[in-house]
Amino acid sequence: MEKKNRLILALDVTDREHALRIANEVSDYVDSIKVGYPLVLGEGLGIVKELVEIAPVIADFKVADIPNTDRLICEHVFNAGAAGIITHGFTGRDSLDSCVKVANDFGTDVYVVTEMSHPGGVEFFRPVAEDIAKMAVEAGASGVVAPATRPERVKDIRKIIGEELSIISPGVGAQGGSAADVIRAGADWVIVGRSIYNSDSPAEVAKKICDEMNC
Ligand code: C5P
């Protein structure tokens, strides 16, 4: 993903018109659009094909299954035009390897969740986050997902993964995280959803977040 604005839009709206309107309004300010279950279950995977005309799409399906099922999910998502996918890592190295292999065949990216951004994200993830980050490096993932709500954890994870892998970081705005703080802690991109798509002026909010990050 080209690092221009450092902002990824989390497009968790559930209908096509709304999704396309927000995506078009903020397209000058985002490097990618993250699409997950809310929109794809609402509108089908075809929405990815429409959104890639506006910006590269990352599919946030937090893939977490056996290697063969993971492979099938990744193939569908990349055939629909997504440039990247978010997977879990707790399912183990063979599952992650399967996603990375498909991504390599398509020339796309895999981002592995290390620790989630909501309060419950520390309950089970905290003890394994660093091992998952190490595994993401060893498996050849493109990057990891780490919480903007805990910039100190982003710093820890950056130390583990080095400079080669990217950190994409949700939790800015509605969940309380600051874009500037998490970029300073070592994130490459922030992921922002509700603060942008629930606003009366999505483009203004997106621009303000970009300005905060000096992009
Ligand atoms: O609306 P908000 O800005 O909180 O959206 C954050 C987005 O990032 C949501 O799509 C959420 O599912 C996603 N996410 C997260 N924490 C993770 C991984 C993904 O909040 N660890």
Residues whose N, C-alpha, C, O or C-beta is under 5 A from the ligand:
A	BS01	C5P	A10 D12 E115 M116 S117 V145 P170 G171 V172 A174 Q175 I191 V192 G193 R194
